[in-house]
Amino acid sequence: MSVTSAQGFEASGVHAGIRRSGPDLAIVRSTVPAVGGAVWTTNRVLAAPVLVSKRHLEVAEPQAVVVNAGVANAATGDGGIADAEHTAAETATLLGLQTEEVVVLSTGVIGVPLPMDKVLAGVRKAAASLGRGGGDSAAAAILTTDRGPKQAVTSGDGFVVGGMAKGAGMIHPRLATMLAVVTTDYPLDPGEAPSFLRPAVAASFNCISVDGECSTNDAVVLLANGASGAVRSASRDEEFASALGDVCGALAREIVEDGEGSTVLLEIRVSGAASDDEAVAVARRIATSPLVKTAAFGRDPNWGRILAAAGSAPWNGGFARLELDRLTVAFDDTAVFERGQPTGAVPDLAGAAVSIELDLGLGAGSAAYLASDLTYDYVRINAEYTT
């Protein structure tokens, strides 16, 4: 029970028939008044549920989230907006809420209208089956090409943070084809949730890449209802922020580990950069390099590809600062290039995870990224996605 581990939350997941088989519609709701917020994709092509839910959050605190899988309801025109609003309205009526108190999320194929008869029937079925034990079924109902559900939970001093996520392909900051719903019984004030959520997302979901593709529907939603009765203090707020970061970090890692067709997790760490922003630029460039990712698939410690990617990291209208004679590169703690010179070492990259460490030797800037390899199966999955 991850998304329902915190007190005062219920969830459900059902098969509505949006997809050919398996569960494909989920609801998560707080049973006591909650506050919340969300972080959305920065793609200029925004799906209807993103547009509708953004408007809802401008005027109300979210009390429930309804998610469908299989159809993204993106690039669907005015009809898509109406369908998202209708989904929210039906959910609100069944749960005794205002329409604006419902966040709508969708994931799946772009450009296809929602089968609203199935969606609304699924909403009714899901609302009738809400329960404290519904977290697992909800986590299963939001998946698309994922190999399995993604859930995480952390307990703090008198409170709990739990969450579920989906995502395996079209994964790249800022956000990706990923959805996450995080719940907590820690007390937050109205309008306060985004100030805790944004830094947690920046250090987790915005530091991962499977294929360098930013999607149209991504969202991370936080609901906080205070049902734990925990008394706030500065130290407890810090503990909550840390717990929220841990849950987001765990879910983000699960997304990369489950990257479409992936066989290896790349843990990229950059230190010694002239600034943190430049460290992020270098880490992101390596994480999204097809040459680096295909070498990882072949377990090939081709450090020349790391150098080429690092030296061409876009930043501030040019490239991030780098001096080759100061640069050190290591795979799994084995230095292969040290201060401008090859070491001759050939590391064994047989493990399920490989660390790539760069010390630029220029300053105190640092960053970390998670990425997956690029495989034959990734090509197959995406070549056949709609056919």
Secondary structure as the mmCIF struct_conf table of DSSP 4:
data_model
#
loop_
_struct_conf.conf_type_id
_struct_conf.id
_struct_conf.beg_label_comp_id
_struct_conf.beg_label_asym_id
_struct_conf.beg_label_seq_id
_struct_conf.end_label_comp_id
_struct_conf.end_label_asym_id
_struct_conf.end_label_seq_id
TURN_TY1_P TURN_TY1_P1 VAL A 3 THR A 4
BEND BEND1 ALA A 6 ALA A 6
TURN_TY1_P TURN_TY1_P2 GLN A 7 GLY A 8
STRN STRN1 PHE A 9 VAL A 14
BEND BEND2 GLY A 17 GLY A 22
STRN STRN2 LEU A 25 SER A 30
BEND BEND3 THR A 31 VAL A 32
STRN STRN3 VAL A 35 TRP A 40
BEND BEND4 ARG A 44 VAL A 45
HELX_RH_AL_P HELX_RH_AL_P1 ALA A 48 VAL A 59
BEND BEND5 ALA A 60 ALA A 60
STRN STRN4 ALA A 64 VAL A 71
BEND BEND6 ALA A 75 ALA A 75
HELX_RH_AL_P HELX_RH_AL_P2 GLY A 77 LEU A 95
TURN_TY1_P TURN_TY1_P3 GLY A 96 GLY A 96
HELX_RH_3T_P HELX_RH_3T_P1 THR A 99 GLU A 101
STRN STRN5 VAL A 102 VAL A 109
TURN_TY1_P TURN_TY1_P4 ILE A 110 GLY A 111
HELX_RH_AL_P HELX_RH_AL_P3 MET A 116 ALA A 128
TURN_TY1_P TURN_TY1_P5 SER A 129 SER A 129
STRN STRN6 GLY A 131 GLY A 131
HELX_RH_3T_P HELX_RH_3T_P2 ARG A 132 GLY A 134
HELX_RH_AL_P HELX_RH_AL_P4 GLY A 135 ALA A 141
TURN_TY1_P TURN_TY1_P6 ILE A 142 ILE A 142
BEND BEND7 THR A 144 THR A 145
BEND BEND8 ARG A 147 GLY A 148
STRN STRN7 LYS A 150 SER A 155
BEND BEND9 ASP A 157 GLY A 158
STRN STRN8 VAL A 160 LYS A 166
BEND BEND10 ALA A 168 MET A 170
STRN STRN9 ILE A 171 ILE A 171
BEND BEND11 PRO A 173 ARG A 174
STRN STRN10 ALA A 176 ALA A 176
BEND BEND12 THR A 177 THR A 177
STRN STRN11 LEU A 179 THR A 184
BEND BEND13 TYR A 186 TYR A 186
TURN_TY1_P TURN_TY1_P7 PRO A 190 GLY A 191
HELX_RH_AL_P HELX_RH_AL_P5 ALA A 193 ALA A 202
TURN_TY1_P TURN_TY1_P8 ALA A 203 SER A 204
HELX_RH_3T_P HELX_RH_3T_P3 PHE A 205 CYS A 207
STRN STRN12 ILE A 208 SER A 209
BEND BEND14 VAL A 210 GLY A 212
BEND BEND15 THR A 216 ASN A 217
STRN STRN13 ALA A 219 ALA A 224
TURN_TY1_P TURN_TY1_P9 ALA A 227 SER A 228
HELX_LH_PP_P HELX_LH_PP_P1 ALA A 230 ARG A 232
HELX_RH_AL_P HELX_RH_AL_P6 ALA A 234 GLU A 257
TURN_TY1_P TURN_TY1_P10 ASP A 258 ASP A 258
TURN_TY1_P TURN_TY1_P11 GLU A 260 GLY A 261
STRN STRN14 LEU A 265 ALA A 273
BEND BEND16 ALA A 274 SER A 275
HELX_RH_AL_P HELX_RH_AL_P7 ASP A 276 ALA A 287
TURN_TY1_P TURN_TY1_P12 THR A 288 THR A 288
HELX_RH_AL_P HELX_RH_AL_P8 PRO A 290 PHE A 297
TURN_TY1_P TURN_TY1_P13 GLY A 298 ARG A 299
HELX_RH_AL_P HELX_RH_AL_P9 TRP A 303 ALA A 310
TURN_TY1_P TURN_TY1_P14 GLY A 311 SER A 312
STRN STRN15 PRO A 314 TRP A 315
TURN_TY1_P TURN_TY1_P15 ASN A 316 GLY A 317
STRN STRN16 GLY A 318 PHE A 319
HELX_RH_3T_P HELX_RH_3T_P4 LEU A 324 ARG A 326
STRN STRN17 THR A 328 PHE A 331
TURN_TY1_P TURN_TY1_P16 ASP A 332 ASP A 333
STRN STRN18 THR A 334 GLU A 338
TURN_TY1_P TURN_TY1_P17 ARG A 339 GLY A 340
STRN STRN19 GLN A 341 PRO A 342
BEND BEND17 GLY A 351 ALA A 352
STRN STRN20 ALA A 353 ASP A 359
BEND BEND18 GLY A 361 ALA A 364
STRN STRN21 GLY A 365 SER A 372
HELX_RH_AL_P HELX_RH_AL_P10 TYR A 376 ALA A 383
TURN_TY1_P TURN_TY1_P18 GLU A 384 GLU A 384
BEND BEND19 TYR A 385 TYR A 385
#
